Amino acid sequence: MSLRETKHTALSTDGPEVPKPEWRVPVALLVLGLLMTGTGVWYSHQATLGSRQRQFDSLVTDAVTTITRRVDSHTEILYGLRSLHLTNEPLTREQFHQYLKVADVQGRALGARAISFNRQIKGAQRATFEESVRNDNSLSGSGYPSFRVHPTTQNELLYVVDYLEPLEGNEATFGYDTGSDPVRRSAIEHARDAGTPVATAPVRLLQGPFKGFLLLLAAYDREDIPATAPARRRAFSGVFAAVFSLDKMMDGVLGTNPKVNVEIYDIGLTVNSQPLALNKERALFDSNHNFDALQPSIAAQPNRFQDINIAERRWRIFATPGPGFSAGSAPAIPLGVGLTGIALSLLVSGLVYSFARSRRVAVGLAIEMTASLRESESELSGATIQLEMANRELHDVNQAMKDFVATAAHELRSPLTSVLGFSSTLTKSWDSLSDEQKRDYTTVIERQAMRLARLIDDLLTLSRIEAGALQSHIETISVKDVISEAVEYYSQEFPGIQVSVDDRLLVLADPEQLRRIVANFVGNAVKYGAPPVFVEAFEDERFVEIKVRDYGEGVPKDFVPRLFNRFSRAETLQTRNSAGTGLGLSIVGGLARANGGEIWYEPNQPQGSCFGIRFPKP
């Protein structure tokens, strides 16, 4: 044996074994497959979490909508009582009772333990007032012989619970001087000066160991609402009040096996820039009595804070998943992606290893399976993204539908309540009413019916616009003629409207729809702006622009992006004191698009608002 052969034998027998090449490709594929599987599991898990959060947000939104709807229902009842008071001064105990009976408070509006009229009297009139209530037998044949004003205070003005429905179960409240409590008294004085609904801070109710709040609306001894705070104080006669216990108001909102736990805290007036800190004293409601929002760290996921405005007070709502919330507890999609990816990875590596003895076949198979695996992972990732987008779009559609139904129901209910209340009073008290009272009642009914008709017309127009079913009859029309017709109605009441339009200007548009757009701009300028109001028209080579300018408060800067959205109304002094649905600008925006036009808003200089519309020339 030669020296070379000896060395070769030693290396073959005693040296380390060289790794076999067929292991490298299967191991690399297995690692690659597991990495891709992990990525797919992560993306699927994120999609599942997103779906879980959206479902939770939808449940919270439903709860918040129900809460605000119940408060709004009682706000409408208080407005109806005030309207009845303005046209029937003085409002009698029997009229108060009959109105609430017809309005069916207990049947259609949950939450309030009682509705009352708290009359303002002077402290010196206390004995005389007590005697008059004791002898009032309009509802009870024996009157109220045990009635007394309580507690005894030295206040110059008292705010005594005079009319109360239902009396049964609320006996401790009858005759109570709400001004004896500083929190209640402060809210009453605020409602007196504001003339709009005002809620109190959290208070302990007299009906038992309940925490709640009062919703107040001032009543005045005049046929209209005084325009200034001093005038309102002089005409003030008392407040209509809805007494809420949050435990009762939340009945039926969360269900017996709640999917969300809800905590509600009062964090101060809406005008305060800095909200009050959360604590147990400011808590109005806690469904599970754990006060999770006050804990330094909250483990429950998902969770959500949301602020809502309730009659000039700000409530902070904190929600966590309840025992009935199970969405996402079994992450089937991530688990399926993981098991499928692992199985595919093991299958690919096993097949490659099985065929590794034939390098050419193994390499070809590895390339083919890798490409197939990547394509499968890509398709799965794409399907996950599409599913997430579809879920998001469905959520947005459902939310828009809920907002539309809730707002439309609220706006329709208010005039219907007034029509029902006044028509029932006419029917029941026709012989005892004077001709002037009958005319006043029918005037209110006619005004509310016209308001209802306008609202229905706006909703139908908006529906046709969004469905693409609106028909526009485009023709060549005189800009000045259309503007003159649109301004004519407002010029009779507001002669300061100035029109500057060239007689020769022509435009391509549906005349009735263009007239409606201009009338909306002018009506908003007159209603929410300040004089002078200018209507102008300009032209360039292709278009005619019409602008309506006023010198009022203008649109708040932060509200401009939502100005042309449905049901959007800016919070200003003018809009707060004026009725409206927030549909007008949304409708005219749709009319402009249907005519091939463009609508916009810009601040007027040096102040005020400027709305413009651009249409093509013939």
C-alpha positions as CSV (number, residue, x, y, z in Angstrom):
1,M,0.0,0.0,0.0
2,S,1.4,3.4,-1.0
3,L,1.7,6.4,1.3
4,R,-1.0,8.2,-0.7
5,E,-3.4,5.3,-0.3
6,T,-2.7,5.1,3.4
7,K,-3.5,8.8,4.0
8,H,-6.7,8.5,1.9
9,T,-7.9,5.5,4.0
10,A,-7.2,7.4,7.2
11,L,-9.3,10.4,6.1
12,S,-12.1,8.2,5.0
13,T,-12.3,6.2,8.2
14,D,-11.4,8.5,11.1
15,G,-12.2,12.1,9.8
16,P,-15.5,14.0,10.3
17,E,-18.4,13.0,8.1
18,V,-19.1,15.6,5.4
19,P,-22.8,16.8,5.5
20,K,-24.8,15.3,2.8
21,P,-26.0,17.9,0.3
22,E,-29.6,16.5,0.2
23,W,-30.3,17.9,3.7
24,R,-29.7,21.5,2.9
25,V,-32.7,22.1,0.6
26,P,-35.3,20.4,2.8
27,V,-34.1,22.3,5.9
28,A,-34.1,25.6,4.1
29,L,-37.6,25.1,2.8
30,L,-38.9,24.1,6.2
31,V,-37.4,27.2,7.8
32,L,-38.8,29.4,4.9
33,G,-42.2,27.8,5.2
34,L,-42.3,28.3,8.9
35,L,-41.3,32.0,8.6
36,M,-44.0,32.6,6.0
37,T,-46.5,30.7,8.1
38,G,-45.6,32.9,11.1
39,T,-46.2,36.0,8.9
40,G,-49.5,34.7,7.7
41,V,-50.6,33.9,11.3
42,W,-49.6,37.4,12.4
43,Y,-51.5,39.1,9.7
44,S,-54.6,36.9,10.3
45,H,-54.3,37.6,14.0
46,Q,-54.3,41.3,13.4
47,A,-57.3,41.0,11.1
48,T,-59.1,39.1,13.8
49,L,-58.3,41.7,16.4
50,G,-59.6,44.4,14.1
51,S,-62.8,42.5,13.5
52,R,-63.2,42.0,17.3
53,Q,-62.6,45.7,17.9
54,R,-65.1,46.7,15.3
55,Q,-67.8,44.4,16.7
56,F,-67.1,45.8,20.2
57,D,-67.3,49.4,18.9
58,S,-70.6,48.7,17.2
59,L,-72.0,47.4,20.5
60,V,-70.8,50.5,22.3
61,T,-72.3,52.7,19.7
62,D,-75.6,51.0,20.0
63,A,-75.6,51.5,23.7
64,V,-74.7,55.2,23.4
65,T,-77.3,55.7,20.8
66,T,-80.0,54.2,23.0
67,I,-78.9,56.4,26.0
68,T,-79.0,59.6,24.0
69,R,-82.3,58.6,22.3
70,R,-84.0,58.1,25.7
71,V,-82.8,61.5,26.9
72,D,-83.9,63.1,23.6
73,S,-87.4,61.5,24.0
74,H,-87.8,63.3,27.3
75,T,-86.4,66.5,25.9
76,E,-89.2,66.4,23.3
77,I,-91.8,65.9,26.1
78,L,-90.4,68.9,28.0
79,Y,-90.6,71.0,24.8
80,G,-94.2,69.9,24.3
81,L,-95.1,70.9,27.9
82,R,-93.5,74.3,27.4
83,S,-95.4,74.9,24.2
84,L,-98.6,73.9,26.0
85,H,-97.7,76.3,28.8
86,L,-97.0,79.2,26.4
87,T,-100.5,78.8,24.8
88,N,-102.4,78.0,28.0
89,E,-101.0,80.4,30.6
90,P,-101.6,79.4,33.3
91,L,-101.1,75.7,32.7
92,T,-103.5,73.7,34.9
93,R,-102.8,70.5,36.8
94,E,-105.3,68.7,34.6
95,Q,-103.8,69.8,31.4
96,F,-100.3,68.7,32.6
97,H,-101.8,65.3,33.5
98,Q,-103.7,64.9,30.2
99,Y,-100.7,65.8,28.1
100,L,-98.4,63.3,29.7
101,K,-101.1,60.6,29.5
102,V,-101.5,61.2,25.7
103,A,-97.8,61.3,25.2
104,D,-97.6,57.9,26.8
105,V,-94.4,58.6,28.7
106,Q,-94.1,55.3,30.5
107,G,-94.9,53.4,27.3
108,R,-92.5,54.9,24.8
109,A,-89.7,56.7,26.7
110,L,-87.9,54.7,29.4
111,G,-85.6,56.1,32.0
112,A,-87.4,58.9,33.9
113,R,-88.8,58.2,37.3
114,A,-91.0,61.3,37.2
115,I,-91.8,64.4,35.2
116,S,-92.7,67.6,37.2
117,F,-93.3,71.3,37.0
118,N,-91.3,73.1,39.6
119,R,-92.9,76.4,40.2
120,Q,-91.0,79.5,41.3
121,I,-92.5,81.3,44.3
122,K,-91.3,83.9,46.8
123,G,-90.5,82.7,50.3
124,A,-93.1,85.1,51.7
125,Q,-95.8,83.4,49.5
126,R,-95.1,79.9,51.0
127,A,-98.2,79.7,53.2
128,T,-100.5,81.0,50.6
129,F,-99.1,78.6,48.0
130,E,-99.5,75.6,50.3
131,E,-103.1,76.5,50.9
132,S,-103.9,76.8,47.2
133,V,-102.4,73.4,46.4
134,R,-104.2,71.7,49.3
135,N,-107.5,73.0,47.9
136,D,-106.8,72.1,44.3
137,N,-109.3,69.3,43.5
138,S,-109.0,69.4,39.7
139,L,-107.5,65.8,39.7
140,S,-108.1,64.5,43.2
141,G,-111.6,65.1,44.7
142,S,-110.2,65.6,48.1
143,G,-107.3,67.9,47.0
144,Y,-103.9,67.4,48.8
145,P,-104.5,68.2,52.5
146,S,-101.1,67.1,53.6
147,F,-99.2,69.1,51.0
148,R,-96.3,71.2,52.4
149,V,-93.2,72.9,51.0
150,H,-90.1,71.2,52.3
151,P,-87.4,71.6,53.5
152,T,-87.7,75.0,55.3
153,T,-85.1,77.5,54.1
154,Q,-84.5,81.2,54.2
155,N,-84.1,81.5,50.5
156,E,-85.9,84.5,48.9
157,L,-87.0,82.4,45.9
158,L,-88.2,78.8,46.1
159,Y,-88.6,76.2,43.2
160,V,-91.3,73.9,44.5
161,V,-92.4,70.6,42.8
162,D,-96.1,71.5,42.1
163,Y,-97.2,69.2,39.3
164,L,-95.9,65.7,39.4
165,E,-96.5,62.5,37.3
166,P,-96.7,59.8,38.5
167,L,-97.4,60.8,42.1
168,E,-97.4,57.2,43.3
169,G,-93.9,56.2,44.3
170,N,-92.8,59.9,44.2
171,E,-94.6,61.2,47.3
172,A,-91.4,62.4,48.9
173,T,-90.8,64.7,45.9
174,F,-94.2,66.4,46.0
175,G,-93.7,69.9,47.5
176,Y,-89.9,69.6,47.5
177,D,-88.0,72.9,47.1
178,T,-85.4,71.9,44.5
179,G,-83.6,75.2,45.1
180,S,-82.7,74.0,48.6
181,D,-80.0,71.8,47.0
182,P,-77.1,74.0,45.6
183,V,-76.5,71.6,42.7
184,R,-80.1,71.6,41.6
185,R,-80.5,75.4,42.2
186,S,-77.4,76.2,40.1
187,A,-78.8,74.1,37.2
188,I,-82.3,75.8,37.5
189,E,-80.7,79.2,37.3
190,H,-78.6,78.1,34.3
191,A,-81.8,76.7,32.5
192,R,-83.6,80.0,33.3
193,D,-81.0,82.2,31.7
194,A,-80.3,79.8,28.7
195,G,-83.8,78.9,27.7
196,T,-82.5,75.5,26.4
197,P,-82.5,72.1,28.1
198,V,-79.9,71.8,30.9
199,A,-78.9,68.7,32.9
200,T,-77.7,68.8,36.5
201,A,-74.5,67.3,37.9
202,P,-75.0,63.9,39.6
203,V,-77.4,64.2,42.6
204,R,-78.9,61.8,45.1
205,L,-82.6,61.3,44.3
206,L,-85.4,61.7,46.9
207,Q,-87.1,58.5,45.7
208,G,-84.5,56.3,47.4
209,P,-80.8,55.5,47.5
210,F,-80.4,56.3,43.8
211,K,-77.9,58.4,42.0
212,G,-79.2,60.3,39.0
213,F,-79.7,63.7,37.3
214,L,-82.5,66.1,36.4
215,L,-83.2,67.3,32.8
216,L,-84.6,70.9,33.1
217,L,-86.3,73.2,30.6
218,A,-87.4,76.7,31.7
219,A,-91.0,78.0,31.5
220,Y,-91.9,81.6,31.0
221,D,-95.1,83.7,31.5
222,R,-95.0,85.0,27.9
223,E,-96.3,83.7,24.5
224,D,-92.7,83.6,23.1
225,I,-89.3,82.9,24.6
226,P,-87.6,86.2,25.7
227,A,-84.5,87.0,23.7
228,T,-82.1,88.0,26.5
229,A,-81.1,86.5,29.8
230,P,-82.4,89.5,31.9
231,A,-85.7,89.3,30.1
232,R,-85.9,85.6,30.7
233,R,-85.4,86.1,34.4
234,R,-88.2,88.6,34.6
235,A,-90.6,86.3,32.7
236,F,-89.4,83.1,34.4
237,S,-92.2,81.0,36.1
238,G,-90.5,77.7,36.8
239,V,-89.0,74.7,35.2
240,F,-90.3,71.5,33.6
241,A,-88.1,68.6,34.9
242,A,-87.5,65.0,34.0
243,V,-86.0,63.0,37.0
244,F,-83.6,60.3,35.8
245,S,-82.2,57.3,37.8
246,L,-79.4,55.9,35.7
247,D,-80.2,52.3,36.9
248,K,-83.7,52.7,35.6
249,M,-82.6,54.5,32.4
250,M,-80.2,51.7,31.6
251,D,-82.9,49.0,31.9
252,G,-82.9,47.0,28.7
253,V,-79.8,48.8,27.2
254,L,-77.3,46.1,28.1
255,G,-79.5,43.0,28.5
256,T,-79.4,40.2,31.1
257,N,-76.1,38.7,29.7
258,P,-74.4,42.0,28.7
259,K,-71.9,42.0,25.9
260,V,-70.4,45.2,27.2
261,N,-69.8,46.6,30.7
262,V,-70.5,50.3,30.8
263,E,-69.5,53.0,33.3
264,I,-70.8,56.6,33.0
265,Y,-69.1,59.6,34.6
266,D,-70.1,63.3,34.6
267,I,-67.0,65.4,33.8
268,G,-68.5,68.9,33.9
269,L,-70.1,71.5,31.6
270,T,-69.5,71.3,27.9
271,V,-68.2,74.9,27.9
272,N,-65.3,73.9,30.2
273,S,-62.1,73.3,28.2
274,Q,-60.6,71.1,31.0
275,P,-62.8,68.1,32.0
276,L,-63.1,67.1,35.6
277,A,-61.1,64.1,36.8
278,L,-62.8,60.7,37.0
279,N,-63.7,59.5,40.6
280,K,-66.5,57.6,42.3
281,E,-68.3,60.8,43.3
282,R,-68.7,61.7,39.6
283,A,-69.9,58.2,38.6
284,L,-73.5,58.0,37.4
285,F,-73.6,54.3,36.5
286,D,-71.4,51.2,36.7
287,S,-72.9,48.0,35.3
288,N,-70.4,45.7,37.1
289,H,-69.6,47.9,40.1
290,N,-65.8,47.5,39.6
291,F,-65.0,51.1,38.5
292,D,-62.5,49.7,35.9
293,A,-62.0,53.2,34.4
294,L,-60.4,54.3,37.7
295,Q,-57.8,51.5,37.7
296,P,-54.2,52.5,36.7
297,S,-54.0,49.8,34.1
298,I,-56.9,48.0,32.4
299,A,-56.2,44.5,31.2
300,A,-59.6,43.9,29.4
301,Q,-59.3,44.2,25.7
302,P,-60.8,45.8,23.7
303,N,-62.0,48.9,25.7
304,R,-63.2,52.3,24.7
305,F,-63.6,55.8,26.1
306,Q,-66.3,58.0,24.5
307,D,-67.6,61.5,25.5
308,I,-71.2,62.5,24.7
309,N,-73.0,65.8,25.4
310,I,-76.2,65.6,27.4
311,A,-78.0,69.0,27.7
312,E,-74.8,71.1,28.1
313,R,-73.0,68.6,30.3
314,R,-70.3,66.2,29.2
315,W,-70.5,62.5,30.1
316,R,-67.6,60.2,29.7
317,I,-68.6,56.6,28.9
318,F,-66.1,53.8,29.5
319,A,-66.8,50.3,28.0
320,T,-65.2,46.9,28.4
321,P,-66.2,43.5,27.1
322,G,-69.0,41.9,29.2
323,P,-69.6,38.2,29.8
324,G,-71.7,37.9,26.7
325,F,-69.0,39.2,24.4
326,S,-67.3,36.2,22.8
327,A,-66.3,37.6,19.4
328,G,-62.7,36.7,18.7
329,S,-62.3,34.3,21.7
330,A,-61.6,31.4,19.4
331,P,-59.2,32.7,16.7
332,A,-60.2,30.2,14.1
333,I,-58.6,32.0,11.1
334,P,-55.1,32.5,12.7
335,L,-55.2,28.9,13.9
336,G,-56.2,27.6,10.5
337,V,-53.5,29.6,8.8
338,G,-50.9,28.3,11.2
339,L,-51.9,24.6,10.9
340,T,-52.2,24.9,7.2
341,G,-48.8,26.6,6.9
342,I,-47.0,24.1,9.2
343,A,-48.6,21.2,7.3
344,L,-47.5,22.6,4.0
345,S,-44.0,23.3,5.2
346,L,-43.6,19.8,6.6
347,L,-45.1,18.3,3.4
348,V,-42.8,20.3,1.2
349,S,-39.6,19.5,3.1
350,G,-40.6,15.8,3.4
351,L,-41.2,15.5,-0.3
352,V,-37.9,17.3,-1.1
353,Y,-36.0,15.0,1.3
354,S,-37.7,11.9,-0.2
355,F,-36.5,12.9,-3.7
356,A,-33.1,14.3,-2.6
357,R,-31.2,11.3,-3.9
358,S,-31.9,12.6,-7.4
359,R,-30.5,16.1,-7.3
360,R,-32.1,17.2,-10.5
361,V,-35.6,16.0,-9.5
362,A,-35.2,17.4,-5.9
363,V,-34.1,20.9,-7.2
364,G,-37.0,21.0,-9.7
365,L,-39.5,19.9,-7.0
366,A,-38.2,22.4,-4.5
367,I,-38.6,25.3,-7.0
368,E,-42.1,24.2,-7.9
369,M,-43.2,23.7,-4.3
370,T,-41.6,27.0,-3.2
371,A,-43.4,28.9,-5.9
372,S,-46.7,27.1,-5.0
373,L,-46.2,27.9,-1.3
374,R,-45.5,31.6,-2.0
375,E,-48.5,31.8,-4.3
376,S,-50.7,30.2,-1.6
377,E,-49.4,32.5,1.1
378,S,-50.0,35.5,-1.2
379,E,-53.5,34.4,-2.0
380,L,-54.3,33.9,1.7
381,S,-52.8,37.3,2.6
382,G,-54.8,38.9,-0.1
383,A,-58.0,37.2,1.0
384,T,-57.4,38.3,4.5
385,I,-56.9,41.9,3.4
386,Q,-60.1,41.8,1.3
387,L,-62.1,40.3,4.2
388,E,-60.9,43.1,6.4
389,M,-61.8,45.8,3.9
390,A,-65.2,44.2,3.3
391,N,-65.9,44.1,7.1
392,R,-64.8,47.7,7.4
393,E,-67.1,48.8,4.5
394,L,-70.0,46.8,6.0
395,H,-69.5,48.4,9.4
396,D,-69.4,51.9,7.8
397,V,-72.7,51.2,5.9
398,N,-74.4,49.8,9.1
399,Q,-73.2,52.8,11.1
400,A,-74.5,55.2,8.5
401,M,-77.8,53.5,8.4
402,K,-78.1,53.6,12.2
403,D,-77.2,57.3,12.3
404,F,-79.8,58.0,9.5
405,V,-82.6,56.0,11.2
406,A,-81.9,57.5,14.7
407,T,-81.7,61.1,13.4
408,A,-84.8,60.7,11.1
409,A,-86.8,59.1,13.9
410,H,-85.8,61.9,16.3
411,E,-86.7,64.7,13.8
412,L,-90.0,63.1,12.9
413,R,-91.0,62.4,16.5
414,S,-90.8,66.0,17.7
415,P,-93.5,67.5,15.4
416,L,-95.6,64.3,15.7
417,T,-95.6,64.7,19.5
418,S,-96.7,68.3,19.3
419,V,-99.5,67.5,16.8
420,L,-100.7,64.6,18.9
421,G,-100.6,66.5,22.1
422,F,-102.4,69.6,20.8
423,S,-105.0,67.7,18.7
424,S,-105.8,65.5,21.7
425,T,-106.3,68.6,23.9
426,L,-108.6,70.1,21.3
427,T,-110.6,66.9,21.2
428,K,-111.0,66.5,24.9
429,S,-111.4,70.2,25.8
430,W,-113.1,71.7,22.8
431,D,-116.2,73.0,24.6
432,S,-114.1,74.6,27.4
433,L,-111.6,76.4,25.0
434,S,-112.1,79.9,23.7
435,D,-112.0,80.6,20.0
436,E,-108.6,82.3,20.4
437,Q,-107.2,79.2,22.1
438,K,-108.6,77.0,19.4
439,R,-106.9,79.1,16.8
440,D,-103.6,79.0,18.7
441,Y,-103.8,75.2,18.9
442,T,-104.6,74.7,15.2
443,T,-101.9,77.2,14.3
444,V,-99.3,75.1,16.2
445,I,-100.7,71.9,14.7
446,E,-100.5,73.4,11.2
447,R,-96.9,74.7,11.8
448,Q,-95.7,71.4,13.0
449,A,-97.4,69.5,10.2
450,M,-95.7,71.8,7.7
451,R,-92.4,71.2,9.4
452,L,-93.0,67.4,9.2
453,A,-93.9,67.7,5.5
454,R,-90.7,69.7,4.8
455,L,-88.6,67.1,6.6
456,I,-90.2,64.2,4.7
457,D,-89.6,66.1,1.4
458,D,-85.9,66.6,2.3
459,L,-85.5,62.9,3.3
460,L,-87.1,61.8,0.0
461,T,-84.9,64.2,-2.0
462,L,-81.8,63.0,-0.2
463,S,-82.8,59.3,-0.8
464,R,-83.2,60.0,-4.6
465,I,-79.9,61.7,-4.7
466,E,-78.0,58.9,-3.0
467,A,-79.8,56.3,-5.0
468,G,-78.9,58.1,-8.3
469,A,-82.6,58.4,-9.1
470,L,-82.8,62.2,-9.2
471,Q,-83.8,63.5,-12.6
472,S,-82.5,66.9,-13.7
473,H,-83.9,68.7,-16.8
474,I,-81.0,70.7,-18.0
475,E,-81.7,73.8,-20.1
476,T,-80.4,77.3,-20.8
477,I,-81.8,79.7,-18.2
478,S,-81.3,83.3,-17.1
479,V,-79.3,83.5,-14.0
480,K,-80.9,86.7,-12.9
481,D,-84.5,85.3,-13.3
482,V,-83.7,82.3,-11.1
483,I,-82.0,84.3,-8.4
484,S,-84.8,86.9,-8.3
485,E,-87.4,84.1,-7.8
486,A,-85.2,82.5,-5.1
487,V,-84.7,85.8,-3.2
488,E,-88.3,87.0,-3.6
489,Y,-89.6,85.2,-0.5
490,Y,-86.9,86.4,1.8
491,S,-86.9,90.0,0.4
492,Q,-90.4,90.6,1.8
493,E,-89.2,89.9,5.4
494,F,-85.6,90.9,5.0
495,P,-85.5,93.9,2.5
496,G,-81.7,94.3,3.0
497,I,-80.8,91.5,0.6
498,Q,-78.7,93.0,-2.3
499,V,-78.6,91.3,-5.7
500,S,-75.9,92.1,-8.2
501,V,-76.4,90.0,-11.4
502,D,-75.9,90.9,-15.1
503,D,-79.1,90.5,-17.2
504,R,-77.1,88.7,-19.9
505,L,-75.7,85.8,-17.8
506,L,-77.0,82.4,-18.9
507,V,-76.3,79.0,-17.4
508,L,-77.0,75.3,-18.2
509,A,-79.0,73.8,-15.2
510,D,-82.3,72.6,-14.0
511,P,-84.1,75.9,-13.2
512,E,-86.1,74.5,-10.2
513,Q,-83.0,72.8,-8.7
514,L,-80.8,75.9,-9.2
515,R,-83.6,78.0,-7.5
516,R,-83.6,75.6,-4.6
517,I,-79.8,75.8,-4.1
518,V,-79.8,79.6,-4.2
519,A,-82.8,79.8,-1.8
520,N,-81.0,77.5,0.6
521,F,-77.9,79.7,0.6
522,V,-80.0,82.9,1.1
523,G,-82.2,81.3,3.8
524,N,-79.1,80.2,5.7
525,A,-77.6,83.7,5.4
526,V,-80.7,85.3,6.8
527,K,-81.3,82.6,9.5
528,Y,-77.7,82.2,10.8
529,G,-75.8,85.2,9.5
530,A,-76.1,88.9,9.8
531,P,-76.9,91.7,7.3
532,P,-76.0,92.9,4.8
533,V,-76.6,89.8,2.6
534,F,-75.2,90.0,-0.9
535,V,-76.1,87.7,-3.9
536,E,-73.6,88.1,-6.8
537,A,-72.9,86.3,-10.1
538,F,-69.7,86.3,-12.2
539,E,-68.6,84.5,-15.4
540,D,-65.4,83.4,-17.0
541,E,-64.8,81.6,-20.3
542,R,-66.5,78.3,-19.3
543,F,-68.5,78.8,-16.0
544,V,-70.9,81.1,-14.1
545,E,-70.3,81.4,-10.4
546,I,-73.0,82.5,-7.9
547,K,-72.0,83.6,-4.4
548,V,-74.1,84.4,-1.3
549,R,-72.3,86.4,1.4
550,D,-73.3,87.6,4.9
551,Y,-71.5,89.3,7.8
552,G,-72.5,87.0,10.7
553,E,-70.6,84.7,13.0
554,G,-69.4,82.4,10.2
555,V,-68.8,78.6,10.2
556,P,-66.5,77.4,13.0
557,K,-63.1,76.4,11.4
558,D,-63.1,72.9,12.8
559,F,-66.6,72.2,11.4
560,V,-65.9,73.2,7.8
561,P,-64.8,69.6,6.7
562,R,-68.2,68.2,7.8
563,L,-70.3,71.2,6.5
564,F,-71.9,69.3,3.6
565,N,-72.4,66.0,5.4
566,R,-75.8,64.6,6.2
567,F,-77.3,65.7,9.6
568,S,-74.3,68.0,10.3
569,R,-75.0,71.2,12.3
570,A,-72.4,73.5,13.7
571,E,-72.6,74.4,17.4
572,T,-73.1,78.2,17.4
573,L,-75.5,80.5,19.2
574,Q,-77.7,80.9,16.1
575,T,-78.0,77.2,15.3
576,R,-78.6,76.3,19.0
577,N,-81.7,78.6,19.0
578,S,-83.0,77.5,15.6
579,A,-84.6,74.2,14.5
580,G,-83.0,72.3,11.7
581,T,-82.2,68.8,10.5
582,G,-78.8,69.4,9.0
583,L,-80.0,68.1,5.6
584,G,-80.1,71.3,3.6
585,L,-76.4,71.6,2.5
586,S,-76.2,67.9,1.9
587,I,-79.2,68.1,-0.4
588,V,-78.0,71.1,-2.4
589,G,-74.6,69.5,-2.7
590,G,-76.3,66.5,-4.4
591,L,-78.4,68.8,-6.6
592,A,-75.2,70.6,-7.7
593,R,-73.5,67.4,-8.7
594,A,-76.6,66.2,-10.5
595,N,-76.4,69.4,-12.7
596,G,-72.7,69.0,-13.4
597,G,-71.9,71.9,-11.0
598,E,-69.6,72.4,-8.0
599,I,-70.4,73.8,-4.5
600,W,-68.1,75.2,-1.9
601,Y,-67.7,77.4,1.2
602,E,-65.2,80.0,2.1
603,P,-65.0,82.6,4.9
604,N,-66.2,86.1,4.0
605,Q,-64.0,89.0,4.5
606,P,-63.6,90.7,7.0
607,Q,-66.2,88.3,8.7
608,G,-69.1,86.1,7.9
609,S,-69.8,83.3,5.5
610,C,-69.6,82.9,1.7
611,F,-71.3,80.0,-0.1
612,G,-70.7,79.5,-3.9
613,I,-72.0,77.4,-6.7
614,R,-70.4,77.0,-10.2
615,F,-72.3,75.8,-13.3
616,P,-71.2,75.5,-16.9
617,K,-72.2,78.1,-19.5
618,P,-74.3,77.2,-22.6
